[in-house]
Amino acid sequence: MPLLYLRQLASSKRDSRRDRHLGYILAFVAGAVNAGGFLAIGQYTSHMSGIVSGMADDVALGEIGLALAALAAWMSFVLGAATTALLINLARRNQLRSQFALSLLAEAALLLLFGLAGVNLAAMRDLLAPVTVLLLCFIMGLQNAIITKVSGAVIRTTHVTGLCTDMGIELGKLFYYNRRPIPGQIVYANRDKLKLHALLIACFFIGGVSGALGFKHIGYSATIFLSALLALLTFGPIWYDLRLRWRFYRRSRG
């Protein structure tokens, strides 16, 4: 994609094409963070199903400490999603074009923090690993809420369970044979939806491979690339709002 188009993907002016392309990029980032984070701290942080299931197992086994740790991770994910909703609503109230870009910029800053703090994490793993889990869960909640708000809950990027389910449903429709079609009961597959979910899963997988390889060969600094990519997406709308506010300020002073 051209650089100018990349800078427009996080704008408040939306269409289905921009939603899809932003979803592909964020799915790649989520896969990379999830896989790289696992190599860093030994835990996946993008999907809450496993964390909540693990919390239930820990409660049943009497491992209250582990259950509380899982609860904290879940709450961090929810808090990240809530932060995105708060930022978007505040930006809309102030009629900012960067209503989605602000959350992406926050995610970029937190990923940069994770990358720069990696050396200390390796040196003090027992102390900082739990904090890192909370940070990565917060980032994933932040991101998933962004694309959910942008696409009207059509696209998810941090976990593939729902994508696989919807993909399977559309495949079932695709292979269904409409024998003796009855009006109003003809089954058609949504090929656009099927393609969208297949590409999102592929982007998540490619991001996972890239994140794992990046962490293996570069280390924590690999997240700096992801941070730069997200920051690039936010530049256009944030710069527009800053220039507009600066003009209003100069006029008011003049």
N, C-alpha and C positions, 0 to 999 in steps of 0.2 A: 504494500500500500504506500502511496506517496506520503511524504512527511506531513504535508498540510492536512491530509485526510486523517492521519493518526491523531493530530492535534485537535480534531473536531469530534472524535469518538466519544469524549466525555462531556460534550456540550449538552445543554438543556434542550436543544432542538433535536428531536429524536425521529427516527424512522426505523422500520424493521431491519433494513440493511445495516445501519449503524449498531443496532442492538445485537445482531448476530456477530458482527466483527468484534465488538467489545467483549461479547461472551466468549468467543474463541480465545482472545488474548488472556482474559481472566481465568479461563479454564486451564490454559497453559501455566499461568503463574501459580494457580492453586495446586496443580499436580507437582510442580517443581518444589514448592514450599512443603507440601505434604511429604514427598519422598526425601528431600534434603533434610527436613526436620526429623524424620525417622532415623536417618543415619546419625544425626547430631545428638538426639536425646532418647532414641529408642521407642518413640511413640508417635502414632499418626494423630493429627490434630484437626483434620478437615471435616470429619464426619462424627456426628454426635451419637449415632446409633450404637457404635462400639463402646463409646465412653459411658453412655447410660447403662448399657447391658453389663459392662464391667463393674459399674457402681452397684448394680443390683446383685451381682455375684459376690462382691466384697461384703455387702451387708449380710447376705445369707451365710457367708463363711465367717462372719464376725471380724473381718478386717476393716475396722472402722476408720483407721487412718487412711487406708487406700481409698475407701469410699468417700471420705471427705476431700481427698485430692481430686478424685474424679468429679465430685460436685463442684469444686472450684473451677475445674477446666470447663465444665458445662456452663457455669455462670459467666465465665469469661467470654465464651462464644456468644451467649445471649447479650451480654453487655456490649460486645462489638457490634452486633446487629442493631441494638438500641441506639448506639452512638451514631451509626449511619442515618437512621431515621431522624434523629435529633438534628444532625447537620443539614440534611436535605430539607426538613421543614423550616428550619431557621433561614436557610438560603432562599427558599421559595417566598417566605414572608418578606424578605428584603429584595426580592426580584433579581436575584443573582443568576447569571448564566452558568456559574460554576457550582450549581447545587449538587451535582454528582461528582464533580472533580475534587471537591474538598475532601470527601471520604477517600478517594483514590490517593490524594496527596498524603493523607494521614497514614494510609497503608504503606505507601512508599517510604515515609519517614520511619515507620516502625520496622520495616524490613531492613532499612539501612542500619538502624540501631542494632538489630539482630546480627547483621553481618559484621559490623565494627566491634561488637562485644564478643564475637566468637572466640577470640584468643583467651579472654578471661573465663569464658564458659568451659573451655578445655582444661584450664588450670584449676578451676573451682567447680567441677561438675556437680558434686553432691549438693552444693549450696545453690547454684544458679539454675540447674536443670529444671526444678519445679517452677521457677519464675519464667523460664523459657517456654514451658508448656502453656502457661497462662497467656503469655505474649502471643504465641502462634495461634492459639484458639481464638483470642481476641481478633487477630488479623483475619482469620478465616470467617468469623462472624461478621466482621466489618465488610469484607468483600462480598460474601454471599448476599447480604442485604442490599448492597449497591446494585448488583445485576438484577435482583428480584424487583427492586423499585423501578429500575430503568425499563425493564421488559414487561412490567405488569405481571410478575410471577410466572412468566413463560419459560425463562431460562434460569438454570441453576449451574453453578460452576465449581463448588467446593466438594461435592460428593456426586457419585455417579449412580447410586441406587435408583433414584427416581428416574434418571435418564434411561437406564437400562429397562426399567419397567415400562415406560412409555414407548421405548423402542420396540420392545417385545409385543406390546399391544398393536402397534402399527404394522409389524411384521405379520401378526396373526390376521389382520385385516387384508394385508397384501396377498397372502396365500389362500385366503378364503375364496372358494368357488361359488359364485352367485348362480346356482342352478335354479332354473325357473324363477327368475327375479319377480319379487312381489313389490309393487309400488310402495315406496316409503320404507322398505326393509332391505334395500340394496346396500351392501357393505363396500365402502371405498376406503382405501388407505390414504392417509395424509402424507404424501411423499415428501413434501417440504418439511414437515415436522420430523419425519424419519431421517431425512438428510441432516437436519439441524442437530438432532440428538447424537447421531453417529459421529458428526464432526466434533461436537463438544467432548464426547468420550475420547476420540482420537487425540484432541488437543491436550486433554488431561493426561493421557498416557504419555504423549511425547514430552509434555512438561515434566512428568515424573521421571522419565529416563534422563532428561537433561539435568534435572535437579540432582538426581543421584550421582550422575557422572561429574557434574560440576562440584558437588561437595567432596567427592572422592579425589578429584585431581586438583581442585583449587582451594577447597575448604569453605569456611564461612563467607569468604569474600564473594562467593558465587551469587549471593543474594543481592549484592550491589548492582549487578546487571538487571535483576528483576525490579529493584527499586528505581533504577534509571528509566526503565521502560514505562513504569506506572507514572513517574513524574513527567515524562514526555507527553503522556496522554492528557495530563492536567494543564499543561502550559497554556494552550489556547484560551479556554474559557476563564481561567484565573487571571491571565494577563488582560483579557478584555474587561473584566470587572474592575481590576486595579486601575486601568486607564480611565474608565468611566468615572470611578469615584474620584480620581485625581482631577478630572475636568470639573466635576461638580464643586470640589473643594476650591479650585482656583477661581471659579465664577463667584462662589459665595464670599471669597476674600476680596474679590475685585469690586 
